[in-house]
Amino acid sequence: MDAGVEIDKVVKTYGSAPAVDPAVDHVSLSIPTGQFVALVGASGSGKTTLLKMVNRLIEPDAGSVRIGGEDVLSADPPTLRRRIGYVFQGVGLFPHLTVSENIAMVPSLLGWRKAEIAARVAELLELVDLPAETAARRSGALSGGQQQRVGVARALAARPTIMLMDEPFGALDPVTRDALGQAYRALHDALGLTTLMVTHDVQEAILLADRIVVMKGGRVLADDTPRALMRGHADPDVEALIATPRRQAERVRALIEGRV
């Protein structure tokens, strides 16, 4: 199945005053099947609005979003969302339900058989590196890192080919955040997913993504590989964004080499 995403000249404006600038302003992106793309930029740059237009949590005022060549506006929204995994900061698990019940939610809505759901829950817990006995625990009793792993498992439950991630690891401590980021990247590769991730952490984007899209004021300032962006960019806003991880990398290199 083609899981490529085509975003074509999409526009979204909040408010009706003529002077209001669009939150997303004629953005076009082509995301091939299997690619991991990170959207970065300051708060209010349009990242999350763009992300949510892929699964119709927000609908564009103009332009189109297509998945596998099909315009998402022609799809029934609940049906569309069940085909697309969605992970966000804070996870959104139901704390009074068990881990198994949280993961099983979408397969249950899709009418899967109980035995099939149980097998899928067990498979996913192993996939996100959680013990099998976690299935019976209340999700509210888990640590932040464990909850985020369950959130990823729940998003993968119905075997989506596309994953949308909105600051998925932002509330976690640095060590847990790095471990989960690397674990998710391994899942992305193993399952052949197409991933679109919003993050404020440029270093996270550099280390995880195949491609980084830098946004400001609803527009795309840069769209390139992490390696290319780390070499420098003509746009001063993009260069300022990339400069910090570049300086950090240089300081670490200097420490290792004994130059400081």
Residue frames relative to the residue before (quaternion, step in Angstrom):
aa qw qx qy qz dx dy dz
M 1.0000 0.0000 0.0000 0.0000 0.00 0.00 0.00
D 0.4213 -0.6960 0.5225 0.2550 3.57 -0.93 0.92
A 0.0782 -0.8098 0.5814 0.0111 3.58 -0.63 1.17
G 0.3403 0.7467 -0.5054 0.2669 3.57 1.16 0.49
V 0.2455 -0.7609 0.5874 0.1257 3.56 -1.15 0.71
E 0.0914 -0.7834 0.6143 0.0263 3.56 -0.86 1.02
I 0.0708 -0.7786 0.6235 0.0032 3.57 -0.65 1.15
D 0.0399 -0.8516 0.5197 -0.0560 3.56 -0.42 1.25
K 0.8482 -0.2174 0.0982 0.4729 3.55 -0.48 1.33
V 0.2212 0.8078 -0.5205 0.1664 3.58 0.95 0.86
V 0.1062 -0.7678 0.6315 0.0193 3.53 -1.17 0.83
K 0.0706 0.7706 -0.6326 0.0325 3.55 -1.07 0.80
T 0.0307 -0.7913 0.6102 -0.0253 3.56 -0.81 1.09
Y 0.2251 -0.7461 0.6120 0.1343 3.55 -0.98 0.89
G 0.7469 0.2965 -0.2467 0.5417 3.58 -0.69 1.05
S 0.3915 -0.7613 0.4842 0.1811 3.55 -1.22 0.51
A 0.4786 0.6769 -0.4495 0.3328 3.60 1.23 -0.13
P 0.5568 -0.6366 0.4120 0.3390 3.62 -0.91 0.83
A 0.6794 0.5134 -0.2971 0.4319 3.59 1.10 -0.67
V 0.5090 0.6599 -0.4226 0.3561 3.61 1.25 -0.20
D 0.3366 -0.7369 0.5506 0.2010 3.58 -0.82 1.00
P 0.5457 -0.6239 0.4372 0.3490 3.61 -1.00 0.70
A 0.4828 -0.6334 0.5191 0.3102 3.57 -1.13 0.68
V 0.7454 0.0748 -0.0568 0.6600 3.56 1.23 -0.66
D 0.1153 -0.8503 0.5127 -0.0280 3.54 -0.57 1.22
H 0.8126 -0.2793 0.1338 0.4937 3.58 -0.09 1.37
V 0.2343 0.7811 -0.5326 0.2264 3.55 0.79 1.11
S 0.0413 -0.7720 0.6342 0.0068 3.55 -1.02 0.91
L 0.0874 0.7743 -0.6212 0.0833 3.56 -0.92 0.97
S 0.1505 -0.7495 0.6359 0.1064 3.55 -1.14 0.67
I 0.0527 -0.8098 0.5839 -0.0217 3.58 -0.56 1.20
P 0.2842 -0.7934 0.5114 0.1680 3.61 -0.25 1.21
T 0.6522 -0.4928 0.4070 0.4077 3.54 -1.28 0.42
G 0.8175 0.2738 -0.2070 0.4624 3.56 -0.96 0.92
Q 0.5945 0.5874 -0.3739 0.4022 3.60 1.20 -0.13
F 0.2718 -0.7223 0.6151 0.1615 3.56 -1.24 0.63
V 0.0166 -0.8145 0.5773 -0.0550 3.58 -0.45 1.27
A 0.1775 -0.7736 0.6017 0.0898 3.57 -0.95 0.94
L 0.2190 -0.7408 0.6224 0.1262 3.56 -1.03 0.89
V 0.0142 0.8084 -0.5869 0.0432 3.59 -0.64 1.08
G 0.3359 0.7113 -0.5703 0.2366 3.53 -1.29 0.44
A 0.6535 -0.5221 0.3747 0.3999 3.56 -1.26 0.31
S 0.6620 -0.4605 0.3929 0.4419 3.56 -1.31 0.22
G 0.7881 0.2920 -0.2288 0.4912 3.56 -0.96 0.89
S 0.4946 0.6794 -0.4233 0.3386 3.59 1.25 0.12
G 0.6016 -0.5969 0.3464 0.4022 3.60 1.25 -0.20
K 0.3811 0.7696 -0.4528 0.2396 3.58 1.30 -0.02
T 0.7391 0.4237 -0.2414 0.4648 3.56 0.67 -1.13
T 0.6004 0.5456 -0.3627 0.4586 3.59 1.04 -0.68
L 0.6569 0.5027 -0.3084 0.4697 3.59 0.93 -0.88
L 0.6393 0.5368 -0.3219 0.4466 3.58 0.92 -0.91
K 0.7244 0.4627 -0.2537 0.4437 3.58 0.82 -1.02
M 0.5686 0.5762 -0.4014 0.4285 3.59 1.19 -0.20
V 0.5626 0.6081 -0.3882 0.4038 3.59 1.21 -0.40
N 0.7951 0.2410 -0.1444 0.5374 3.62 0.98 -0.75
R 0.5464 -0.6843 0.3488 0.3340 3.57 1.28 0.54
L 0.3108 0.6949 -0.5698 0.3095 3.57 1.04 0.69
I 0.7288 0.1087 -0.0982 0.6689 3.53 1.34 -0.48
E 0.2227 -0.7811 0.5690 0.1289 3.59 -0.95 0.83
P 0.4905 -0.6854 0.4506 0.2941 3.60 -0.91 0.85
D 0.4703 -0.6393 0.5262 0.3052 3.54 -1.24 0.50
A 0.7806 0.0026 0.0169 0.6248 3.55 1.21 -0.57
G 0.6979 0.4366 -0.3441 0.4515 3.54 -1.25 0.43
S 0.3196 -0.7567 0.5429 0.1747 3.57 -1.28 -0.06
V 0.1865 -0.7184 0.6551 0.1410 3.50 -1.38 0.43
R 0.0458 -0.8084 0.5867 -0.0132 3.57 -0.76 1.06
I 0.1316 -0.7524 0.6410 0.0750 3.53 -1.13 0.79
G 0.8246 -0.0182 -0.0329 0.5644 3.56 -0.56 1.13
G 0.7107 -0.4596 0.2450 0.4728 3.56 1.12 0.68
E 0.6477 0.5143 -0.3164 0.4646 3.61 1.26 -0.22
D 0.4395 -0.6848 0.5172 0.2654 3.58 -0.85 0.98
V 0.4575 -0.7106 0.4563 0.2784 3.59 -0.72 1.05
L 0.6027 0.5770 -0.3637 0.4142 3.62 1.14 -0.51
S 0.6367 0.5152 -0.3346 0.4661 3.58 1.24 -0.27
A 0.6324 0.5335 -0.3230 0.4594 3.58 1.30 -0.18
D 0.5383 -0.5756 0.5022 0.3560 3.55 -1.24 0.53
P 0.5120 -0.6985 0.3904 0.3123 3.66 -0.58 1.08
P 0.6849 0.4629 -0.3255 0.4591 3.69 0.74 -0.86
T 0.6430 0.5179 -0.3226 0.4628 3.58 1.01 -0.79
L 0.6306 0.5356 -0.3199 0.4617 3.57 0.99 -0.86
R 0.7046 0.4858 -0.2738 0.4389 3.59 0.82 -1.02
R 0.6258 0.5304 -0.3472 0.4544 3.58 1.11 -0.52
R 0.6554 0.4922 -0.3067 0.4839 3.58 1.26 -0.34
I 0.7231 0.3853 -0.2068 0.5347 3.58 1.28 -0.29
G 0.3502 -0.7302 0.5455 0.2160 3.59 -0.77 1.01
Y 0.0610 -0.7995 0.5975 0.0033 3.58 -1.05 0.80
V 0.0084 0.7875 -0.6129 0.0645 3.57 -0.66 1.19
F 0.0310 0.8171 -0.5735 0.0489 3.57 -0.84 0.93
Q 0.6655 -0.4923 0.3768 0.4157 3.55 -1.31 0.36
G 0.7529 0.3227 -0.2564 0.5131 3.57 -0.88 0.92
V 0.3624 -0.8021 0.4082 0.2422 3.56 1.41 -0.07
G 0.1831 -0.8159 0.5304 0.1397 3.63 0.73 -0.99
L 0.3080 0.7379 -0.5382 0.2665 3.58 1.09 0.63
F 0.4511 -0.6410 0.5392 0.3081 3.56 -1.24 0.47
P 0.3535 -0.8002 0.4379 0.2070 3.63 -0.24 1.25
H 0.6684 0.5055 -0.3077 0.4505 3.61 1.14 -0.56
L 0.6370 0.4968 -0.3282 0.4895 3.59 1.30 -0.17
T 0.5369 -0.5974 0.4734 0.3615 3.55 -1.22 0.42
V 0.6742 -0.4615 0.3802 0.4334 3.53 -1.32 0.22
S 0.6441 0.5310 -0.3172 0.4500 3.58 0.92 -0.90
E 0.6761 0.4948 -0.2936 0.4604 3.59 0.91 -0.91
N 0.6286 0.5238 -0.3353 0.4670 3.59 1.05 -0.70
I 0.6860 0.4793 -0.2882 0.4654 3.58 0.86 -0.96
A 0.6990 0.5099 -0.2643 0.4261 3.57 1.02 -0.85
M 0.4289 0.7619 -0.4372 0.2109 3.59 1.21 -0.34
V 0.7339 0.4111 -0.2544 0.4771 3.61 0.67 -1.04
P 0.6400 0.5007 -0.3558 0.4618 3.67 0.84 -0.72
S 0.6217 0.5321 -0.3460 0.4590 3.61 1.05 -0.69
L 0.6553 0.5091 -0.3066 0.4663 3.57 0.98 -0.88
L 0.6855 0.4763 -0.2729 0.4783 3.56 1.14 -0.66
G 0.5432 -0.6720 0.3729 0.3380 3.58 1.28 0.05
W 0.2873 0.7603 -0.5342 0.2325 3.59 1.14 0.50
R 0.5292 -0.6079 0.4886 0.3343 3.58 -1.22 0.54
K 0.6433 -0.5644 0.3593 0.3722 3.59 -1.14 0.70
A 0.6597 0.5108 -0.3103 0.4557 3.57 0.94 -0.88
E 0.6402 0.5223 -0.3127 0.4685 3.57 1.05 -0.81
I 0.6487 0.5113 -0.3105 0.4705 3.59 1.01 -0.83
A 0.6526 0.5191 -0.3164 0.4522 3.60 0.91 -0.90
A 0.6553 0.5051 -0.3084 0.4694 3.56 0.99 -0.84
R 0.6562 0.5106 -0.3096 0.4613 3.57 1.02 -0.82
V 0.6219 0.5308 -0.3413 0.4637 3.61 0.99 -0.77
A 0.6664 0.4988 -0.3018 0.4647 3.58 0.88 -0.93
E 0.6421 0.5287 -0.3094 0.4610 3.58 1.00 -0.86
L 0.7013 0.4800 -0.2739 0.4502 3.58 0.89 -0.93
L 0.6130 0.5371 -0.3587 0.4551 3.60 1.01 -0.69
E 0.6461 0.4946 -0.3152 0.4885 3.56 1.03 -0.77
L 0.6418 0.5519 -0.3142 0.4299 3.57 1.00 -0.87
V 0.7593 0.3330 -0.1936 0.5245 3.62 0.99 -0.81
D 0.5084 -0.7076 0.3832 0.3064 3.57 1.29 0.45
L 0.4537 0.6217 -0.5044 0.3915 3.56 0.78 1.09
P 0.5442 -0.6279 0.4335 0.3489 3.64 -0.98 0.76
A 0.6230 -0.5762 0.3833 0.3647 3.57 -1.11 0.70
E 0.6476 0.5451 -0.3255 0.4215 3.59 1.05 -0.75
T 0.4863 0.6602 -0.4304 0.3774 3.60 1.28 -0.21
A 0.5440 0.6603 -0.3890 0.3415 3.60 1.10 -0.64
A 0.7387 0.4326 -0.2296 0.4632 3.60 0.98 -0.83
R 0.5707 0.6140 -0.3827 0.3884 3.61 1.23 -0.18
R 0.5175 -0.5915 0.5078 0.3529 3.56 -1.21 0.50
S 0.5065 -0.6783 0.4304 0.3134 3.59 -0.81 0.92
G 0.6197 0.5697 -0.3452 0.4150 3.60 1.11 -0.61
A 0.6535 0.5170 -0.3109 0.4572 3.59 1.24 -0.35
L 0.5647 0.6221 -0.3765 0.3903 3.60 1.25 -0.08
S 0.5618 -0.5626 0.4753 0.3767 3.56 -1.28 0.33
G 0.6880 -0.4803 0.3435 0.4218 3.58 -1.27 0.29
G 0.6721 0.5000 -0.2986 0.4574 3.56 0.93 -0.87
Q 0.6439 0.5088 -0.3158 0.4762 3.57 1.04 -0.79
Q 0.6395 0.5228 -0.3306 0.4565 3.58 0.96 -0.82
Q 0.6537 0.5079 -0.3258 0.4567 3.58 0.97 -0.81
R 0.6203 0.5277 -0.3407 0.4698 3.59 1.07 -0.68
V 0.6365 0.5059 -0.3213 0.4855 3.57 1.04 -0.79
G 0.6186 0.5513 -0.3381 0.4462 3.59 1.05 -0.75
V 0.6451 0.4948 -0.3131 0.4909 3.57 1.03 -0.79
A 0.6427 0.5219 -0.3223 0.4590 3.58 0.96 -0.87
R 0.6533 0.5080 -0.3206 0.4609 3.60 0.92 -0.87
A 0.6572 0.5148 -0.3160 0.4507 3.59 0.97 -0.83
L 0.7069 0.4512 -0.2515 0.4831 3.58 1.14 -0.65
A 0.4261 0.7744 -0.4243 0.1968 3.58 1.25 -0.37
A 0.7696 0.3519 -0.1924 0.4969 3.60 0.86 -0.91
R 0.5054 -0.6929 0.3812 0.3452 3.57 1.27 0.50
P 0.1143 0.8025 -0.5750 0.1111 3.61 0.65 1.05
T 0.3787 -0.7045 0.5455 0.2506 3.54 -1.23 0.40
I 0.7266 0.3309 -0.2022 0.5671 3.57 1.31 -0.29
M 0.0975 -0.7795 0.6172 0.0445 3.56 -1.01 0.89
L 0.1443 -0.7474 0.6446 0.0714 3.55 -0.99 0.97
M 0.0300 -0.8124 0.5813 -0.0342 3.58 -0.78 1.02
D 0.0947 -0.8124 0.5753 0.0046 3.57 -0.63 1.18
E 0.7883 -0.2551 0.1066 0.5497 3.58 -0.15 1.34
P 0.0654 0.8770 -0.4758 0.0143 3.60 0.92 0.84
F 0.7893 0.2962 -0.1497 0.5166 3.59 1.06 -0.69
G 0.3540 0.8102 -0.4262 0.1914 3.57 1.31 0.10
A 0.7172 0.4530 -0.2601 0.4613 3.61 1.06 -0.65
L 0.5914 0.6083 -0.3495 0.3977 3.59 1.27 -0.04
D 0.5832 -0.5544 0.4483 0.3893 3.56 -1.25 0.39
P 0.6876 -0.5376 0.2907 0.3920 3.61 -1.12 0.62
V 0.6605 0.5107 -0.3224 0.4460 3.60 0.93 -0.85
T 0.6769 0.4751 -0.2887 0.4824 3.60 0.90 -0.96
R 0.6293 0.5510 -0.3291 0.4383 3.55 1.00 -0.86
D 0.6767 0.4859 -0.2987 0.4656 3.57 0.88 -0.92
A 0.6567 0.5189 -0.3147 0.4476 3.58 0.94 -0.90
L 0.6881 0.4726 -0.2886 0.4688 3.59 0.91 -0.87
G 0.6128 0.5507 -0.3472 0.4479 3.55 1.05 -0.71
Q 0.6820 0.4738 -0.2821 0.4804 3.55 0.90 -0.93
A 0.6328 0.5253 -0.3314 0.4624 3.58 1.05 -0.77
Y 0.6607 0.4883 -0.3227 0.4699 3.59 0.94 -0.81
R 0.6287 0.5328 -0.3540 0.4422 3.61 0.92 -0.79
A 0.6326 0.5218 -0.3306 0.4672 3.60 1.03 -0.75
L 0.6403 0.5093 -0.3201 0.4776 3.60 1.05 -0.77
H 0.6093 0.5616 -0.3410 0.4438 3.56 0.98 -0.87
D 0.7004 0.4626 -0.2682 0.4728 3.56 0.87 -0.98
A 0.6864 0.5069 -0.2936 0.4309 3.58 0.86 -0.97
L 0.7586 0.3822 -0.1951 0.4903 3.58 1.02 -0.83
G 0.4186 -0.7294 0.4534 0.2954 3.59 1.27 -0.08
L 0.2596 0.8043 -0.4955 0.2005 3.58 1.06 0.76
T 0.2942 -0.6594 0.6446 0.2511 3.51 -1.40 0.21
T 0.0507 -0.8405 0.5386 -0.0309 3.60 -0.50 1.20
L 0.0625 -0.7435 0.6653 0.0278 3.53 -1.07 0.90
M 0.0104 -0.8339 0.5479 -0.0658 3.57 -0.45 1.26
V 0.2518 -0.7254 0.6237 0.1461 3.55 -1.03 0.92
T 0.1530 0.7812 -0.5966 0.1016 3.59 -0.91 0.88
H 0.3857 -0.6869 0.5620 0.2521 3.55 -1.21 0.63
D 0.6355 0.5556 -0.3030 0.4422 3.55 1.28 -0.45
V 0.2981 -0.7884 0.5128 0.1630 3.57 -0.22 1.28
Q 0.6204 0.5442 -0.3472 0.4454 3.57 1.02 -0.75
E 0.6213 0.5326 -0.3309 0.4699 3.58 1.02 -0.80
A 0.6536 0.5135 -0.3071 0.4635 3.57 0.95 -0.90
I 0.6520 0.5271 -0.3114 0.4473 3.58 0.94 -0.90
L 0.7330 0.4519 -0.2376 0.4495 3.57 0.91 -0.94
L 0.7658 0.3956 -0.2038 0.4643 3.60 1.09 -0.63
A 0.7545 0.4618 -0.2234 0.4093 3.57 0.87 -0.96
D 0.4795 -0.6146 0.5420 0.3139 3.53 -1.34 0.43
R 0.8007 0.0914 0.0416 0.5906 3.52 1.12 -0.77
I 0.1773 -0.7846 0.5894 0.0743 3.57 -1.03 0.86
V 0.1374 -0.7588 0.6338 0.0601 3.54 -0.96 1.01
V 0.1743 -0.7898 0.5839 0.0703 3.57 -0.62 1.17
M 0.0951 -0.8150 0.5714 0.0134 3.57 -0.78 1.09
K 0.0660 0.7549 -0.6520 0.0244 3.53 -1.27 0.55
G 0.8562 0.0531 -0.0549 0.5110 3.56 -0.92 0.93
G 0.7065 -0.4816 0.2609 0.4482 3.56 1.08 0.73
R 0.6874 0.4508 -0.2742 0.4991 3.58 1.28 -0.01
V 0.4770 -0.6430 0.5180 0.3012 3.56 -1.28 0.41
L 0.2175 -0.7852 0.5705 0.1033 3.55 -0.75 1.13
A 0.8012 -0.0109 0.0467 0.5964 3.56 1.08 -0.71
D 0.0069 -0.7728 0.6339 -0.0293 3.55 -1.16 0.68
D 0.3668 0.7265 -0.4890 0.3139 3.57 -0.10 1.28
T 0.6508 -0.4863 0.3939 0.4300 3.56 -1.32 0.00
P 0.6311 -0.5241 0.3963 0.4122 3.62 -1.18 0.42
R 0.6413 0.5370 -0.3330 0.4353 3.60 0.92 -0.86
A 0.6761 0.4936 -0.2981 0.4586 3.58 0.89 -0.93
L 0.6752 0.4902 -0.3048 0.4593 3.60 0.91 -0.86
M 0.6356 0.5388 -0.3334 0.4412 3.59 1.04 -0.71
R 0.6102 0.5529 -0.3549 0.4427 3.58 1.18 -0.44
G 0.6522 -0.4857 0.3229 0.4841 3.59 1.23 -0.37
H 0.1045 -0.7904 0.6026 0.0360 3.54 -1.24 0.54
A 0.5532 -0.6516 0.4175 0.3083 3.55 -1.05 0.82
D 0.6446 0.5149 -0.3359 0.4544 3.61 1.06 -0.63
P 0.4557 -0.7231 0.4408 0.2742 3.64 -0.65 1.04
D 0.6371 0.5211 -0.3420 0.4533 3.62 1.03 -0.64
V 0.6472 0.4949 -0.3138 0.4876 3.58 1.01 -0.79
E 0.6519 0.5230 -0.3101 0.4531 3.57 0.95 -0.90
A 0.6457 0.5147 -0.3196 0.4648 3.60 1.00 -0.80
L 0.6465 0.5282 -0.3132 0.4527 3.57 1.03 -0.80
I 0.7252 0.4366 -0.2328 0.4789 3.56 0.95 -0.91
A 0.5479 0.6635 -0.3869 0.3316 3.60 1.14 -0.59
T 0.6475 0.5526 -0.3368 0.4024 3.60 0.92 -0.84
P 0.7061 0.4155 -0.3010 0.4880 3.68 0.69 -0.87
R 0.5969 0.5546 -0.3718 0.4448 3.60 1.11 -0.55
R 0.6624 0.4910 -0.2996 0.4800 3.60 0.96 -0.89
Q 0.6402 0.5234 -0.3299 0.4553 3.57 0.99 -0.81
A 0.6450 0.5172 -0.3189 0.4634 3.58 0.96 -0.85
E 0.6531 0.5121 -0.3109 0.4631 3.59 1.00 -0.82
R 0.6520 0.5081 -0.3238 0.4602 3.61 0.98 -0.79
V 0.6385 0.5107 -0.3252 0.4752 3.59 1.00 -0.80
R 0.6435 0.5219 -0.3172 0.4614 3.58 0.97 -0.86
A 0.6514 0.5166 -0.3094 0.4615 3.58 0.99 -0.84
L 0.6368 0.5219 -0.3242 0.4659 3.59 1.03 -0.77
I 0.6634 0.5103 -0.3035 0.4554 3.57 0.93 -0.93
E 0.7249 0.4291 -0.2261 0.4891 3.55 1.00 -0.86
G 0.4774 -0.7037 0.4190 0.3184 3.60 1.27 0.00
R 0.4165 0.7254 -0.4573 0.3022 3.61 1.15 0.55
V 0.7453 0.2863 -0.2131 0.5631 3.62 1.27 -0.03
